[in-house]
Amino acid sequence: MEKKIYLKNSFYSVLNYALLIILSLLVRKVLILYFPIEYTGYEALFSDIFTLLSIADMGMESIITYNLYEQISRDKSSIGSVMELARKLYQMIALAVLVLGGVAGVFLPLMFHNGKYDFTLLLTIYIIQVCNLSISYLTGYKRLLLIADQKEYICLKWDSKILVFIQISRIFILGIFKNYLLYVGLCIVQTLLQNIGISRKCNKEYGKLYGGEKEEGRTKYNIRHDIGNFLCHRISSVIYSATDNVVITAMLGLVTTGLYSNYYMVAKYTYSLATKIMKPMQASIGNYLYTKTSDKDKIVLLETLNDGAFIFASFICNSLIQLSTPFIILWLGIEYVQNKELVVLLAINIFIAINQDFIYYFRNSYGKYDFDKKYMVMSSVVNLGLSVILSKIWGLSGIVLATIVGHLFIWYGRAKFVYIEIFKMNVNEYWFSQTKKIGILCLQLFVTQLLTRNCGMTIWDCFIREGVVVVFLLVNIVCFYRKKYN
């Protein structure tokens, strides 16, 4: 794999997301200053609703990218057929989003619990964001080619410029005009500016290569076959990931959704920043796996990446537990603090996500989505069912616990596919290794909590807390180095 390209993509990815985090936190702070807490609940709820609507794309991004890996590695001149088909499919998806969004809007009143809300405002926000989602599919498909060809940095450099402009505009609109609809409406401006700019850059980079060619029958068949198998994955993944805020709003109220969204925002941005470092490896892995490299070398690469993922995931998990609440106090105020068990559960879920990310990247590079679709279905059913049950027993923490349980099914299915289906290995060795690593993590979390139990919530105390976490990070790195080179 080309490390230089990976590092370049990773650098711009992290830079772009760091800008997003900083500006988004400022925007959230201004939003809370000038609007009631329910408005942050609107954002969290609608975010999940639109994730549910994204079922309409049927996992097209993964399917198109997976097909492009093979075309780019073997015959770059044939990518035109894939991109032409992608254009037509994304047009149909954009239309489907509008139709499904209209149908879902009818049931909008059922989402709210114990409160009186300005329904005209809610409906207007909803319509704006449905249109934005549809526009994103209609104009954004060309960036898939740049991502698959390991040129994501081109997209990220342009996205960063637009992001800064839009987020600063949002701060001025909230602070000066105090107009929430203008604030929401800027999402359409952002989508158009980003995707039109990327489309022009793609035209310049590839000329007419990506479009205008007759679709190849085999490519068309492969993609349609993958859609049938991946649709189950997509529906299950969306139900798993996008129902928490809906359940919280329905069972516990919109205010609880707003309070939870602050912690979730911290956890989500932390995880997303981590993936910005790791995800550029996806294209490198996808291209690498279609070379003539031996399975032995591929397995060595996977094991090395898995060790690195654990080190990174344990560091992020420990940091979230130690710093989430102090950050909320410094950022928003002590009145927004939630209980410690919620923080721990969110951190555990983030650990699982990061720890198995490279398994997911390997899995996603091979297609064959029929193999582990039953585990995806199980994850969504378990998550949704347990969320409703545990919300009545344990409140907000019960819903997050249900998310963790559902996440385990996804992890198990992906690992089984990679080790059994791809490499014909015994997956039990992987789980034995993971059990030892989780034991190490638990020990490190316990010792960290013991050493920081007397620390307060000041900035100096945060440095002490994170200092202990960094010590364990260095210990893990040294152990990894000794394992690899001794």
C-alpha positions in Angstrom: 0.0 0.0 0.0 1.1 3.6 -0.7 1.8 5.1 2.7 2.3 8.6 1.2 -1.2 8.7 -0.3 -2.7 7.3 2.9 -1.0 9.9 5.0 -2.0 12.7 2.7 -5.7 11.6 2.7 -5.5 11.2 6.5 -4.0 14.6 7.1 -6.6 16.5 5.2 -9.4 14.3 6.6 -8.3 15.1 10.2 -7.8 18.8 9.4 -11.3 19.0 7.8 -13.0 17.3 10.7 -11.1 19.2 13.4 -12.4 22.4 11.7 -15.9 20.9 11.8 -15.7 20.0 15.5 -14.4 23.4 16.6 -16.9 25.3 14.5 -19.8 23.0 15.4 -19.1 23.3 19.1 -19.2 27.1 18.7 -22.4 26.9 16.8 -24.0 24.6 19.4 -22.9 27.0 22.2 -24.5 30.0 20.4 -27.7 27.9 19.7 -28.0 27.0 23.4 -27.5 30.7 24.4 -30.3 32.0 22.2 -32.7 29.1 21.9 -34.4 26.6 24.3 -32.8 23.2 24.8 -35.6 21.7 22.7 -33.9 23.1 19.6 -30.9 20.9 20.1 -33.4 18.0 20.5 -34.9 18.9 17.1 -31.4 18.5 15.6 -30.8 15.2 17.2 -34.2 13.8 16.4 -34.2 15.0 12.8 -30.7 13.7 12.3 -31.9 10.2 13.2 -35.0 10.5 11.0 -32.9 11.4 8.0 -30.5 8.6 8.7 -33.6 6.3 8.6 -34.5 7.9 5.2 -31.1 7.1 3.9 -32.3 3.5 3.6 -33.3 4.7 0.2 -29.7 4.7 -1.0 -29.6 0.9 -0.4 -25.9 1.1 0.6 -25.0 2.4 -2.9 -21.9 4.2 -1.7 -20.3 1.0 -0.4 -21.4 -1.0 -3.5 -20.2 1.6 -6.1 -16.9 2.1 -4.2 -16.3 -1.7 -3.9 -16.8 -2.1 -7.7 -14.5 0.8 -8.4 -11.7 -0.7 -6.3 -11.6 -3.7 -8.7 -11.9 -1.5 -11.8 -9.2 0.9 -10.7 -6.8 -1.9 -9.8 -7.2 -3.8 -13.0 -8.5 -1.6 -15.8 -9.0 2.1 -15.1 -10.5 2.7 -18.5 -13.6 0.7 -17.5 -14.7 2.9 -14.6 -17.0 4.9 -17.0 -19.6 2.2 -16.9 -19.7 2.1 -13.1 -20.0 5.9 -12.8 -22.7 6.1 -15.5 -24.7 3.6 -13.7 -24.1 5.4 -10.4 -25.4 8.6 -11.9 -28.7 7.0 -12.9 -29.1 5.1 -9.6 -28.4 8.2 -7.5 -31.1 10.1 -9.4 -33.6 7.4 -8.5 -32.4 7.6 -4.9 -32.9 11.3 -4.8 -36.5 10.9 -6.0 -37.1 8.0 -3.5 -35.9 10.3 -0.6 -38.4 12.9 -1.5 -41.3 10.4 -1.7 -40.3 8.6 1.5 -39.7 11.9 3.3 -43.2 13.0 2.4 -44.7 9.8 3.7 -42.6 10.0 6.9 -43.7 13.6 7.5 -47.3 12.5 8.0 -46.2 10.6 11.1 -44.1 13.5 12.5 -46.5 14.3 15.3 -46.1 10.8 16.8 -42.4 11.5 17.4 -43.1 14.0 20.2 -43.9 13.3 23.8 -45.4 15.4 26.6 -45.0 18.9 25.2 -46.5 21.6 23.0 -44.4 22.5 20.0 -44.7 24.9 17.1 -45.6 22.3 14.5 -45.4 24.8 11.6 -41.7 25.4 12.5 -41.1 21.7 12.9 -42.6 20.9 9.5 -40.7 23.7 7.8 -37.4 22.4 9.3 -38.3 18.9 8.2 -39.1 19.9 4.6 -35.8 21.9 4.3 -33.8 18.9 5.5 -35.6 16.4 3.3 -34.8 18.6 0.3 -31.2 18.8 1.4 -30.8 15.1 1.7 -32.3 14.6 -1.8 -30.0 17.2 -3.3 -27.0 15.6 -1.7 -27.7 12.3 -3.6 -28.4 14.1 -6.8 -25.2 16.1 -6.9 -22.7 14.1 -4.8 -22.1 10.8 -6.5 -18.9 11.9 -8.4 -16.9 12.1 -5.2 -17.0 8.3 -4.9 -14.5 8.0 -7.8 -12.0 10.3 -6.1 -12.4 8.4 -2.8 -12.0 5.0 -4.5 -8.9 6.2 -6.4 -7.3 7.4 -3.1 -7.7 11.1 -3.9 -10.1 11.9 -1.1 -7.8 14.8 -0.1 -9.2 16.7 -3.2 -12.7 16.5 -1.8 -11.6 17.4 1.7 -9.6 20.5 0.8 -12.7 21.9 -1.0 -15.1 20.8 1.7 -13.0 22.5 4.4 -13.3 25.9 2.6 -17.1 25.6 2.3 -17.4 24.3 5.9 -15.6 27.3 7.4 -17.8 29.7 5.4 -21.1 28.0 6.3 -20.4 27.5 10.0 -19.3 31.1 10.5 -22.4 32.2 8.6 -24.5 30.1 11.0 -22.9 31.8 14.0 -23.8 35.2 12.7 -27.3 34.2 11.8 -28.0 32.8 15.3 -26.2 35.6 17.1 -27.4 38.6 15.1 -30.7 37.6 13.4 -31.7 34.9 15.8 -33.5 33.1 13.0 -33.5 29.3 13.3 -34.9 28.7 9.8 -32.1 30.6 8.1 -29.7 28.6 10.2 -31.2 25.3 9.0 -31.5 26.6 5.4 -27.8 27.0 5.1 -27.5 23.2 4.9 -28.8 23.3 1.4 -26.3 26.0 0.4 -23.5 23.9 1.9 -24.5 20.8 0.0 -24.7 22.6 -3.3 -21.4 24.4 -2.9 -19.5 21.3 -1.8 -20.9 18.9 -4.4 -20.9 21.2 -7.4 -17.3 22.1 -6.6 -16.3 18.4 -6.3 -18.1 17.6 -9.5 -16.0 20.2 -11.4 -12.8 19.0 -9.8 -13.7 15.4 -10.8 -14.4 16.6 -14.4 -11.0 18.2 -14.5 -9.2 15.1 -13.0 -10.8 12.5 -15.2 -12.1 14.3 -18.2 -14.9 12.3 -19.8 -13.7 9.0 -18.4 -16.4 8.7 -15.7 -19.5 9.3 -17.9 -21.0 9.0 -21.3 -20.0 5.4 -21.9 -22.4 2.5 -22.5 -23.0 0.5 -19.4 -21.3 -2.9 -19.4 -23.7 -5.7 -18.8 -21.5 -7.5 -16.3 -20.9 -4.3 -14.2 -24.6 -3.7 -14.2 -25.4 -7.2 -13.1 -22.8 -7.1 -10.4 -24.1 -3.9 -8.9 -27.7 -5.0 -9.0 -26.8 -8.3 -7.4 -24.9 -6.5 -4.6 -27.9 -4.1 -4.1 -30.1 -7.1 -3.4 -27.8 -8.6 -0.8 -26.7 -5.3 0.7 -30.2 -3.9 1.1 -30.6 -6.1 4.2 -27.4 -4.7 5.6 -28.4 -1.1 4.9 -31.9 -1.4 6.5 -30.5 -3.1 9.5 -27.6 -0.7 9.9 -29.9 2.3 9.7 -32.4 0.9 12.2 -29.5 0.1 14.5 -27.9 3.5 14.3 -30.8 5.9 13.9 -33.5 4.8 16.4 -31.9 5.9 19.7 -33.1 9.5 19.5 -36.5 8.5 18.3 -36.9 6.1 21.2 -35.6 8.7 23.7 -38.0 11.3 22.4 -40.9 8.9 22.4 -40.2 7.3 25.8 -38.4 10.1 27.8 -39.2 13.4 26.1 -37.5 15.9 23.8 -35.7 17.7 26.6 -34.0 14.4 27.5 -33.1 14.0 23.8 -31.5 17.5 23.9 -29.5 16.8 27.0 -28.3 13.4 25.7 -27.4 14.9 22.3 -24.7 17.0 24.0 -22.9 13.9 25.3 -23.6 12.0 22.1 -22.2 14.9 20.1 -18.9 14.7 22.1 -18.7 10.9 21.6 -19.7 11.1 17.9 -17.2 13.8 17.1 -14.5 11.9 18.9 -15.3 8.7 17.0 -15.6 10.5 13.7 -12.2 12.2 14.2 -10.7 8.8 14.9 -12.2 7.4 11.7 -10.8 10.4 9.8 -7.4 9.1 10.7 -8.3 5.5 9.9 -10.8 5.6 7.0 -8.4 6.8 4.3 -6.9 3.3 4.7 -10.1 1.9 3.3 -9.2 2.7 -0.3 -5.6 1.6 0.2 -6.8 -1.7 1.6 -9.4 -2.1 -1.1 -6.8 -1.6 -3.9 -4.2 -3.7 -2.1 -6.5 -6.8 -1.7 -7.0 -6.9 -5.4 -3.3 -7.2 -6.2 -1.5 -10.5 -6.4 -0.3 -10.3 -2.8 -0.4 -13.6 -0.9 -3.1 -14.3 1.7 -0.3 -14.6 4.3 0.8 -11.0 3.7 -2.8 -9.8 3.9 -3.3 -11.6 7.2 -0.2 -10.1 8.6 -1.4 -6.6 7.6 -4.8 -7.3 9.2 -3.3 -8.4 12.5 -1.0 -5.4 12.6 -3.9 -3.1 11.9 -6.0 -4.8 14.5 -3.3 -4.2 17.2 -3.1 -0.6 16.2 -6.9 -0.3 16.3 -7.0 -1.6 19.9 -4.3 0.8 21.1 -6.2 3.7 19.5 -9.6 2.5 20.7 -8.5 2.0 24.3 -7.0 5.5 24.4 -10.1 7.1 23.0 -12.4 5.1 25.4 -10.3 6.0 28.5 -10.1 9.7 27.4 -13.9 9.9 26.9 -14.5 8.5 30.4 -12.1 10.9 32.0 -12.8 14.1 30.0 -16.5 14.1 28.8 -18.1 15.5 31.9 -15.4 18.1 32.6 -15.7 19.2 28.9 -19.5 19.5 29.2 -19.1 21.7 32.3 -16.5 23.9 30.7 -18.4 24.1 27.4 -22.1 24.4 28.4 -22.3 24.5 32.2 -22.9 22.1 35.1 -26.7 22.0 34.6 -26.1 19.9 31.4 -24.1 17.2 33.3 -25.5 13.6 33.1 -24.6 10.6 35.2 -21.3 8.8 35.0 -22.7 5.5 33.9 -24.0 7.1 30.6 -20.5 8.4 29.9 -19.0 4.9 30.5 -21.5 3.2 28.2 -21.0 5.7 25.4 -17.2 5.2 25.7 -17.6 1.5 25.6 -19.6 1.7 22.4 -17.0 3.9 20.8 -14.3 1.4 21.8 -16.1 -1.4 20.0 -16.6 0.8 16.9 -12.9 1.8 16.6 -11.5 -1.6 17.7 -13.2 -3.4 14.8 -12.9 -0.7 12.2 -10.2 -2.4 10.2 -12.2 -5.7 10.3 -15.0 -3.6 8.7 -12.6 -2.2 6.0 -11.5 -5.6 5.0 -15.0 -6.9 5.0 -16.3 -4.0 3.0 -13.6 -4.6 0.3 -14.9 -8.0 -0.7 -18.7 -7.7 -1.2 -20.6 -11.0 -0.7 -23.1 -9.2 1.6 -25.3 -12.2 1.9 -22.8 -13.9 4.3 -23.4 -11.8 7.4 -26.7 -10.1 6.8 -28.4 -12.2 9.4 -26.2 -10.7 12.1 -27.1 -7.2 10.8 -30.8 -8.0 11.2 -30.2 -9.4 14.7 -28.3 -6.3 15.7 -31.2 -3.9 14.7 -33.9 -6.1 16.2 -32.1 -6.5 19.5 -31.1 -2.9 19.7 -34.7 -1.6 19.0 -36.4 -4.1 21.2 -34.0 -3.8 24.2 -34.1 0.0 23.9 -37.8 0.1 24.5 -37.6 -2.5 27.4 -34.5 -1.0 29.1 -35.6 2.6 28.8 -38.4 1.7 31.2 -36.0 0.0 33.6 -32.8 2.1 33.4 -33.8 5.2 31.5 -31.3 6.8 29.1 -28.5 4.5 30.1 -30.6 1.5 29.3 -31.0 2.7 25.7 -27.3 3.1 25.3 -26.7 -0.4 26.8 -29.1 -1.8 24.2 -27.0 -0.1 21.5 -23.9 -1.8 22.8 -25.5 -5.2 22.8 -26.7 -4.7 19.2 -23.2 -3.6 18.2 -21.8 -6.9 19.3 -23.8 -8.8 16.7 -22.4 -6.5 14.0 -18.8 -7.1 15.2 -19.3 -10.8 15.4 -20.7 -11.1 11.8 -17.9 -9.0 10.3 -15.1 -10.9 12.1 -16.7 -14.2 11.1 -16.8 -13.1 7.4 -13.2 -11.9 7.3 -11.6 -14.8 9.0 -13.8 -17.7 7.8 -15.0 -16.6 4.4 -12.0 -14.6 3.2 -9.0 -16.2 4.9 -10.4 -19.7 5.7 -9.1 -19.3 9.3 -10.5 -20.2 12.7 -12.2 -17.1 14.0 -11.9 -18.4 17.6 -8.3 -17.3 17.7 -9.3 -13.7 16.9 -11.9 -13.8 19.8 -9.4 -15.2 22.2 -7.0 -12.3 21.3 -9.8 -9.8 21.7 -10.8 -11.2 25.1 -7.2 -10.7 26.4 -7.2 -7.1 25.0 -10.6 -6.3 26.6 -9.2 -7.6 29.9 -6.2 -5.3 29.6 -8.6 -2.4 28.8 -10.7 -3.1 31.9 -7.6 -3.2 34.1 -6.3 0.1 32.6 -9.7 1.8 33.1 -9.9 0.6 36.7 -6.4 1.8 37.5 -7.0 5.1 35.7 -10.2 5.7 37.7 -8.3 4.8 40.9 -5.5 7.3 40.2 -7.8 10.1 39.2 -10.5 9.6 41.8 -9.5 12.8 43.7 -9.3 15.0 40.5 -11.8 17.8 40.1 -13.2 19.3 36.9 -10.8 22.2 36.3 -8.6 22.5 33.3 -5.5 21.5 35.4 -7.3 18.4 36.6 -8.1 17.5 33.0 -4.4 17.6 32.2 -3.7 15.2 35.1 -6.5 12.9 34.0 -5.3 12.8 30.4 -1.7 12.4 31.6 -2.6 9.1 33.2 -4.4 8.0 30.1 -1.4 8.9 27.9 0.9 6.8 30.2 -1.3 3.7 29.4 -1.2 4.7 25.7 2.6 4.6 25.8 2.6 1.3 27.6 0.3 -0.2 24.9 2.6 1.1 22.2 5.7 -0.4 23.8 3.9 -3.7 24.2 2.8 -3.6 20.6 6.4 -2.8 19.4 7.8 -5.7 21.4 5.2 -8.1 20.0 5.9 -7.1 16.4 9.7 -7.0 16.4 10.7 -9.5 19.1 
